[in-house]
Amino acid sequence: WEIRELQPMQVVECSYERRPEGYELLGGYAQRGENSAQLAMPATAPCLMRPLARPKTMWYMLPAPHTPLDPAATPVPPPTPLADDMLACKSVEQLVVAVACFSGYAVPDVVLSARDRLIASLSEAGVELADGAAVEGLLLAQYNELFALPWARENEVWLQVRPETVAG
């Protein structure tokens, strides 16, 4: 596992029941230009999901200039989604997360097992989770296409941590 500090970012977000539905909505907005500017954007990775939240949510991080490469720069507001009843653009503040990698299918028992191992490792190291991080705040990061073969899938569990408990 490792600790990552993520700069503030702009994301497009949707609620979903099944992952393919979320990928379709987000892909339409970003890659097919289904937005007010009819702007197709480069794909970004990972796709982030909150699979234990109710409703479940999925994000695509928006590329520069919406999420500037320089964290001190002012982001350009993203275009409005055409499906604005199902998609929303929002700002996500800086995150400090603990990350555990795993491969294969990201089915619930595998994700929860990776989360539980990460929580145990963090506890041993004296790193404290942020409030709600283990359930509602659990982020699942997926780096591959939806139909990638299992041995080629790169997944991560992200848990937000209290930065003051992370050793230097």
C-alpha positions in Angstrom: 0.0 0.0 0.0 1.0 3.6 -0.4 -0.2 7.1 0.5 -1.1 9.5 -2.4 -1.9 13.2 -2.2 -4.3 14.2 -5.0 -4.7 17.8 -6.1 -8.1 19.4 -6.3 -9.9 18.2 -9.5 -12.9 18.7 -11.6 -15.0 15.6 -12.3 -18.1 14.6 -14.1 -20.3 12.3 -11.9 -23.3 10.1 -12.2 -25.3 7.7 -10.1 -25.4 4.1 -11.3 -26.8 0.7 -10.5 -24.7 -1.3 -12.9 -21.2 -0.1 -14.0 -21.9 -0.3 -17.8 -24.7 2.3 -17.4 -22.3 4.7 -15.6 -19.5 4.1 -18.1 -22.0 4.8 -21.0 -23.2 8.1 -19.4 -19.7 9.3 -18.5 -18.2 8.2 -21.9 -20.9 10.1 -23.7 -20.1 13.3 -21.9 -16.4 13.1 -22.1 -15.4 11.0 -25.2 -18.4 11.6 -27.5 -18.8 15.3 -26.7 -22.4 15.0 -25.3 -22.0 18.4 -23.5 -22.9 22.0 -24.1 -19.6 22.7 -26.0 -19.9 19.5 -28.1 -16.3 19.0 -26.9 -14.8 15.5 -27.0 -12.1 15.2 -24.3 -9.2 12.8 -23.9 -9.9 9.8 -21.8 -8.5 9.9 -18.2 -7.8 7.1 -15.8 -8.7 5.9 -13.4 -12.5 5.8 -13.4 -13.5 6.3 -9.7 -16.5 4.7 -8.1 -18.1 4.8 -4.7 -19.6 1.3 -4.8 -20.9 1.3 -1.2 -22.5 4.7 -1.3 -26.3 5.0 -1.8 -26.8 5.8 -4.5 -23.6 4.4 -6.0 -21.6 7.1 -7.9 -19.0 7.1 -10.6 -16.6 9.8 -11.6 -14.3 10.7 -14.5 -11.6 13.2 -13.7 -11.7 15.9 -16.3 -8.4 16.7 -18.2 -6.6 20.0 -18.4 -7.6 22.8 -18.5 -10.6 21.7 -16.3 -8.2 20.1 -13.9 -5.0 22.1 -14.5 -1.7 20.4 -14.5 -0.5 23.1 -12.1 -2.5 22.9 -8.9 -2.1 26.7 -8.4 -3.8 27.5 -11.7 -7.5 28.3 -11.9 -9.5 25.5 -13.6 -11.6 26.3 -16.6 -15.2 25.5 -15.9 -16.2 22.3 -17.8 -19.1 22.3 -20.3 -22.5 21.4 -19.0 -23.6 17.8 -19.6 -26.5 17.4 -22.1 -27.9 14.7 -19.8 -27.8 17.2 -16.9 -30.6 15.2 -15.1 -28.2 12.2 -14.9 -24.7 13.8 -14.9 -23.2 16.7 -12.9 -19.8 18.4 -13.0 -18.3 19.2 -9.6 -15.1 20.1 -7.9 -13.4 17.6 -5.6 -11.1 19.1 -3.0 -7.6 17.8 -2.3 -7.6 14.2 -1.1 -5.0 12.2 0.8 -5.7 8.5 0.3 -4.2 5.2 1.2 -4.1 3.0 -1.9 -4.0 -0.8 -2.3 -3.7 -2.4 -5.7 -5.3 -5.7 -6.9 -5.9 -7.3 -10.2 -8.8 -9.3 -11.7 -12.5 -8.6 -11.4 -13.6 -5.9 -9.0 -16.5 -7.9 -7.6 -17.9 -6.9 -4.2 -16.1 -9.7 -2.1 -12.8 -8.9 -3.8 -13.1 -5.2 -3.2 -14.2 -5.6 0.4 -11.3 -8.0 1.1 -8.8 -5.5 -0.4 -10.4 -2.8 1.7 -10.2 -4.9 4.9 -6.5 -5.8 4.3 -5.7 -2.1 3.7 -7.5 -1.0 6.9 -5.6 -3.6 8.9 -2.3 -2.5 7.4 -3.1 1.2 8.1 -4.0 0.4 11.7 -0.7 -1.4 12.2 1.1 1.7 10.8 -0.9 4.1 13.0 -2.6 5.8 10.0 -6.2 6.8 10.8 -9.1 6.8 8.3 -11.1 9.9 7.7 -14.7 9.8 8.9 -16.8 7.5 6.7 -13.9 6.4 4.6 -14.4 2.6 5.0 -18.0 2.6 3.7 -19.6 5.6 2.0 -16.1 7.0 1.2 -14.6 3.9 -0.2 -13.3 4.7 -3.7 -12.7 1.9 -6.3 -10.3 3.0 -9.0 -10.3 1.1 -12.3 -7.7 1.8 -15.0 -8.8 -0.5 -17.8 -11.6 -0.9 -20.4 -14.8 -2.3 -19.0 -14.3 -5.6 -20.9 -10.6 -6.1 -20.3 -9.5 -9.6 -19.6 -9.2 -10.4 -15.8 -5.4 -10.9 -15.7 -4.9 -7.5 -17.4 -7.2 -5.5 -15.1 -5.6 -2.9 -12.8 -7.8 -1.9 -9.8 -7.2 0.0 -6.6 -9.0 0.6 -3.4 -8.6 4.2 -2.1 -9.5 5.2 1.5 -9.2 8.8 2.6 -6.9 9.1 5.6 -6.3 11.8 8.2 -3.1 13.5 6.8 -1.8 14.4 10.3 -1.5 10.6 11.1 0.7 9.9 8.0 4.4 9.8 8.9 6.4 12.0 6.7 
